[in-house]
Amino acid sequence: MKNATLLAGAVCLGLLFSVMPAPAHHAFIAEFDANKRVKVSGTVTKLEWTNPHAWLYVDLKDESGKITNWAFEMGSPNTLIRQGWRRTALKEGDQVVVEGFAAKDGSNMANARSVTMPDGRKVFAGSPETDGGPAK
């Protein structure tokens, strides 16, 4: 009986310590600069409808004609649905204007706050202010 109790206790402890912690959700301030606003026009290449954030990929053309693909982090699909978004809201080739905040590391990435759709509607695209992002 004593051996069975010890074995059960050892198994429980082993299970307890073998569980890997889930990665913490990042904060806005860790990746994006609230003082670096961006507003860009470009062509949609992809919309990824994933948790915890949707991602919008847009080709931007500079003055010399060079095309650069940017990644825009958006709110969660649940947040976007409540703002009127649908998985099919944008398709490859659509022209959009994206406003948001640039990445701190200078990469071609930003946190999107709004997207002006091809039909001219401006739709909220960001995470709530409570996620650490700046007020509107």
N, C-alpha and C positions, 0 to 999 in steps of 0.2 A: 504494500500500500504506500509506504514511504517513497519507494522508488518511482511509482506511478505519479505521485504528487510532484516529486522533483522533476520528472520528465515533462509533465504538463506545464510546470512553471518555466522550465527552460525553453520549451516550444513557444509559449506565450511571449517570453522576453525576446526570443529570436525573431518572431513575427513583428513585434513592436519596433525593434531596431532595424529591421530590414526594409521598412517602408521608406521610400524615397520622398522627400518633400517636393511639393509642386513648386515650380518656379513662380516667383512673385510677379504680379502684373506690374509693368513699368509705369512710372509717373511721367506726365508730359514734360516736366522740368528736366528729367534725365536725358531726354533725346532732342527736344525742340527748344528754340530760342524765342521767347515771347516778345522780344524786341526786333525780331527779323521777320517782318511781314512779307509775304510773297503774293503776287497776283499774276497769274500766267494764263495764256491762251494756248490751246493745243488740241491735238487729235487723240482721242481715246484709243488705246491699244488693248486694254484688258480691264475688267472689273472682277475682282476676286471677292466673293461673298463668303467670308470665313470668320470664325470666332478666334480671338476676342475682338478683332477689328477687320473691317472690310478694307480692301486696298484698291485704289484707282491708279492705273498706269496711263500716262499721257506723254506723247511725243511733243517736244517743244522745238521750234526752229528758231535759231538765233539770226542776227543780221547777216551773217556770212552764208547762211543756208544750212549750217551744220545742225543735225537733228540729235537731240539728247532725250532719252527716256527718263521721266521722273516717276517716282512712286509716292503716292499720297495716302497716308494713313487716315482712315475715316473712323467713325463711330462703330459700335457693334451692329450687326444686322438688326437686332431688336430695336436699337435706338433709331436706325435708319428707317425701318418699317414704320415706326411711329411718326416719322417726319414725312412720310409719303413716298419713300423710296421703294422700289421693287428690284428684284434680282435682274430684271430685264430693262431697267431704266435707261441704261446706256449700252451702246454696242460699238464694236470696233469701227473706227472711222468717224464717229460723232465728234463735232467741234464743241469744246467746253471752255469755260473760264473757271479756274480754281483759285480760291483765296485761302490762305492759311499762314502757317509759321514754319520757317525753314529749319532743317536739322542743324544741330549745334556743330556737327563734325564737317559741315560743308559739302556733304554728299548730295546727290540729286534726289533728295527725299524731303517731304514736308508733312505736317499735320494739317489736313484739310479742314476748314471751317465751313466753307460754302462752295457749291458748284452751281454755276449758271448753265442750265441745260440748253440743248440745241434749240428748244422752243422759246428760250428767253426767261423761263422761270428760274429764280434763284432759290436753291434748296439747301437747308442746313445739312452739313455732312460730318460735323465733328463730334467729339465726345463731349459730354456735359462738362460745364465749368468745374464741377466737383471733382473731376479727374485730375485737376491741377492745372488745366489750361487757363489762359487769361480770359477775363470777361469780354463779352462782345465789343 
